[in-house]
Amino acid sequence: MMFAAWARVVHGHRWLVLAGSLALLVLSLVSIRQGGILSSESGTSDQFQSQQATNLIRTDTRGQEAKGGSSFILILRSHDRTASDPGFQAEVQRAVSPLQHDPRVSSVVVPFSQAAEARASMTSKDQHAVLVRVYVRDGVDRAASYVSQLQHAAQAQAPDLQVQSSGQVPVVHSLQSTLESDLTRGEMISLPVTLILLLLVFGTVIAAGLPLGVGLLTIAGGIGATLALSHATDVSQYALNIVTLVGLGVSIDYSLFIVSRYREELRRTHDSAQALQTALATAGRAVTFSGMTVAAGLGALLFFPGTYLTSMGLAGMLVVLVAVVYALTFLPALLAILGSRVERLCIPLRRDRSEGGIWDWIAKTVMRRPVLALVPTLALLLIAGAPFLHIRLASAGLEQLPPGSATRASYETLTRDFPNQTGTTFQVVVRYPDGDPLSSARVGQLYDLSRRLGAIHGVSAVQGPVDLAPNIDRAGYQQLYARPRSQLPPEVQQALGDSVGSHIVVLTAVTPDASTSDGARQILSQIRSQQVPGGDVLVTGETAIDQDLVDFVLDHVPVAVGFVIATTLVILFLLTGSVLLPVKAVLSNLVSISASFGALVWIFQDGHLSSQLGFTPQSIDPAVPVLLFATVFGLSMDYEVLLVTRIQEVYRATGDNARAVATGLARSGRLITAAAAIMVVVFLAFATSQIVLIKAIGLGLSLAILLDATLIRALVVPSVMRLLGAANWWAPGPLRWVHDRLSGRSIA
């Protein structure tokens, strides 16, 4: 067999294989040292109307952010002076002086040089704080790397003022720094706890250290590959957390399976070469097929092109590939080198456990009463999944940051003290394909459109070139824009530069409603229903982007889920040769995933445990259920593959289905428990993240694996297999022939 042959190659060339593995590690470290570029973009495709509108604004107007730059807000507060005090104004000017001379800054807008209306909107309600808008030449991701430097420079020049920053650039900076600290904390928690669990499972320091070593190599390889990928395509800033989370979990699980089987065979045969052959022919084969199912699950994310889910799927597939490669090269090479020395450095006070115990009792009980084990368990899982029926999807906003973060505090200051500067905006782009957007007739159309937008319930204001002053009517605007642009007043020319291009005009509607609220979504729907003769109406803004992303995800979910299910059915058929077992595996997976989804909604959307876990209840980010499904569907197959292959071994030897199921469960149950416990520890460590999206993913994965390794593998799977009897291993003649030819073995 292929895996036994590979074991002989590794055993005979152990040092060469080990050197090759270490060479791969060196390449990974080189890539990590070179670094990469991670994107903060929320994940928008050019298929989105909101992205099309954004692209038009960037290419067709001359606004300062339209040409690839970005901006943020500084809030400067004096506790004893007001904005009208010359001393306060002088301090503000002194604070922004280093920014005005910084080559990274294109311009700084202070309130004191603005018209009365703009100046009032940039002054707080209590008159003790002002806003300064800073325009920088770089996009959001690059600007986030130095926004804190600019803030500190302003603070240093005006120590008597309180200086805060707000806007997308500071939010991205806060997210990036928090994600980095979360990643470090997750590793610092998971690695030592994992080592303790491995010591308890194996009982020897050497054996326990092997899976941990493979895990560290896998993390390095996954991070290196992801950073290298970031030079070729956009990679989400969340990707490294997903790589570490998934990579550490699967690599330790795979190593656990192989090392456990090797030690078992070594005790039986006392022959290292034979033990390695059997271990790779059984556990190694299972690991390969398990890696294929995990990669297939993560492959579902590739069906969301143009979004950050694609890069996360690619990164996840890369780290799973790395985990399988190290599990089949580095690990067996070390086992071949160590031989029986893998049993050295035993820990005291550990009893050697037989195959009996709790798992033997569970197996025999389920075989006697399969219906009693199956029906209540399924009912419990379906009840747990019920909250998923009222899930509300919305992109994560500022609420995903911890309540005590400086960025959230700045936004709360902005909302409280500058109500005219907050709220949700809808950028309504009217595109005229033939140009001439300010002809007399079109100015009239735009005027009418602006008034219709202002009449929509919930819209508090409309801004644009036909909303400059309340005393100008429709005819007045037509008369105004009949003049050459060079003869218009300077403030009108500025307004046109930011909102009028050669083919487009941009109107901005404002609402006090939150961007993900039902009210904002209703406003969006009404705006998108508007029509303009000879032109197209496109809408962008936070609500539009969020709604487009949610709609995009929902539209693509059926194809992604269908791909994962179809691929999993094929892979499991190739592994087992059975038609019914893959179907059973898929259905049981869907039940356990729905239960974890229900728990996710109950906790994060409904707000249960919010005070204990330290987050603000909020809608579920559309990425979370997609990522969980893609990841869990594959990971849960680890235990399916391990359990079913053990059962199949016994069935081939005895032909007795009930005995095979009971024996397979008794032999693999303890290993499944250990593997699940380690994976849950890894995921819970990352659930300590201060970012709600990562916290939700970590907790969701923990719950899913816990349910899968206990209720599904201990009760649902064996009870169904007991009820199916010999039908478990049935396949139509043609499919049996295909399986036997491809796998080189018969199912029975």
LINCORQUI-V753912 format. One record per run of one state. SS is the DSSP state (alpha for helix, beta for strand, coil for the rest). FROM is the first residue (numbers start at 1). LEN is the number of residues. Records with the same first field share a line. If there is no record, write none. Layout:
# LINCORQUI-V753912
SS: FROM-LEN  FROM-LEN
This chain:
# LINCORQUI-V753912
coil: 1-1  13-1  35-3  40-9  61-9  78-8  101-4  114-2  122-1  124-5  137-3  144-3  158-4  167-1  203-1  230-5  237-2  270-2  304-4  329-1  344-2  347-11  369-1  385-1  391-2  394-4  401-5  418-1  422-2  432-8  456-3  464-10  481-4  488-2  501-3  512-6  529-3  533-2  541-1  577-3  606-4  614-6  621-1  655-2  687-5  730-3  744-5
alpha: 2-11  14-21  49-12  86-15  111-3  116-6  140-4  147-11  168-35  205-25  239-31  272-32  308-21  330-14  358-11  370-15  386-5  398-3  406-12  419-3  440-16  474-7  485-3  490-10  518-11  542-35  580-26  610-4  622-33  657-30  692-38  733-11
beta: 38-2  70-8  105-6  123-1  129-8  162-5  204-1  235-2  346-1  393-1  424-8  459-5  500-1  504-8  532-1  535-6  620-1
